[in-house]
Amino acid sequence: MILSALFWILLGLIILILGAALSMFLKKGSGDRQSQDDSSPIYASGVYSLIRRSPRKELQEREPPQEQVQLVLASEQAAAANGSAAQYLDEWRRQANISINNIEKGDREGIQTYRYQVPAKCQRTCAMFGGDAYVTREQLHNHVQLIPPFHLGCGVQLVTKEAWSAGNENAAWTPILPVNGKYLTPDWRIVVKL
């Protein structure tokens, strides 16, 4: 009888310990899932890589509405305009897709720095992005306004900037930095020819 009571007490303790261990395991698992917050810049990670979220959605939200583009093109400040609002928006989307594709490709390849290719038509409006200026992937993640296009008709493109190709780029590295806490980018209402 004493052995029988001792057996049931030990069995009860074992069940309690297993229950507590299972409870702790489940709480830890759900805590890990909750800690993967969408505001984190790291969305999946391996031992040697970081995979970031594509800026596609944020860049699409930054696209100006067609009605506002029509108003800008109808104004006196748009003397350089040589297309319709639809044409300017198509070019905006095309340039945005080039930027997004370059960033997504860079994320897959582990690229951390980018530079801008500024065409001749944008030398006056986007000069601050030319030359040896560079931006980091972290900056692009946190400040989507640094991703081209910057204005109507903008032809600026993001390309990778790698240390081993610095000889081709005159070995210069000038970071794009905020001024008084804000990055200075051109007003999207500036118009250049398509």
N, C-alpha and C positions, 0 to 999 in steps of 0.2 A: 504494500500500500504506500509506503514512504517512497519506494522506487518509482511507483506509478506517478505520484504527485511531483517528484523531482523531474521526471521525464516531461510532464506537461509544462512545468515552469520553464525548463530549458527550451522546449519547442516554442513557447510563447516569446521568450527573449530573442531567439533566432528570428522569428517572424517580425518582431519589432525592429530589430537591427536592419534586416533586409528592407523593410518598409521605409525606414529613415534614410537608408542609402539610396533607394530608388527615388524618394522625394527630393533629395539633394541633387541627384543627377538630373532629374527633370527640370528643377528650378534653374540649374546652371545652364542647361541647353536652351531654355526659353529666354534667359538673360542674355545669352550670346546673340540670339536672333534680334532681340530688342535693341542691342547696342549697335547694330549695323544701321545707323541712322542715315537717312538720305542726305543730310547736310554734310556728311563726311566726304572729303575729297577722294578717299580710297574706297572703291566699291568691291573689289575682289583683289586678293593679293596672293602671290605665291612666295616662294622663298626669295626669289631674285627679281620679282617684277611687281609693278603697280598697274592696275587697269583702272582708268578713269571713265567717268560717264561722258558720252558724246555731248558736245554743246549744241547739237542740232535743234532741240526744242527751244532753248534760250535764244538762239540766233533767229529762229523763225518768229518768235515773239517780238524781236527787235525790228522786224521788217515794217516799214511805214505803210499805213493804209493807202489804198489806191486813190481815195478821195483827196487825201492830203498831198499826195504826189501831184495830182492834177492841179491843185491850187498853187503849189510851188512852181510848176512848169508854166502856169498862166501868169505868174508875177513878173515884174520887171527884172528882178535879180536873176532870172533864168535865161538870160540872153544867149547863153552857150547851148541851150537845149536843142537837140536835133532829133528828138524822137517823142513818141507818145508816152503817157504814164504807164501803159501796159509794157512797152518796150523797156523803159527804165526799170520797172519791177522785174521783168524777165532777166535783165542783166544783173540786178541785185541778187536774185535767187541763184543765178549761175555762179556768180562770184562767191556767194555764201556756201554753195555746195563744194566749190573748189577748196575753200578754207576748211570746211568740216571734213572732207575726205583726207586732206593733208594731216589734220589733227588726229583723226581716227587711225590713219596709217602710222603716224608717229607714235601713238599710244601702243599699237601692236609691236612696234620695233623698239620701244623704250626711249624715244627721243624726248629730251627735256628742254631744249632751246630751239627757238625759231627766229627767223629774220623776215623782213618784208622786202618784196620786190615791188618797187614803186615805178610805174611806167611814166613816160615823159608827160602824158596828159595830166598826171596827178602830182607832178613835182611841186607845184605851187601850193596845193591844198593839203598834201600829206608829206611834206618835206621832213617832218619830225620822225617819220618811220624809215627814212632812207639811210643810205650809207651803211655804217657798221652797227646800227641799232639792233638790239635783240630783245626778245621777250621769253619768259620761261613758261613751261606748260602749266605750272602752278598759277601764274598770273592769268593765263588764258582761262583757266578753270574758275578762278575767283572773280575775274573782270571780263565778262563776255564782250564788253564794248571795245576791247583790244583786238577783236577778231574782225577782219575785213569782210564785207565792204563797209566803208565809213560814211559815204555820201552817195548821192545819185550819180551814176556813171562811173563810180570808183572802180579802178582796175588793179588796186593793190592786192598782191597775193602773199600768203604766208608760205614760207619754205623752211626746211630744216636748216639749222645752223649747228654744225658739228666741229668739234675741236680739231680733228684731223684734216679738215678742209680749210682751216684758217689761213693757210698759205695762199689759197685762191681768193680769200676775202681780205687781204692785206693785214691779217692777224689782229684785227681790231675788234674789241667787244665793248659796246656802249649800251648799258642797260636802259630800258624805258622805265622811268620812275614817275611816281605820282607827284603832282605839284599841289601843295596844301591839302594833301589827302585825296586828290582826284587825279585821274589820268586825263590828260588833255587830248581829246580826239576831235576831228572836224565835225561840224554840225551836219547832220544828214541832209539838210536842205540845200547844201552846196551842190551845184549842177555843173558837170563837165560833159563834153560831147561823148556820145557812145562810140 
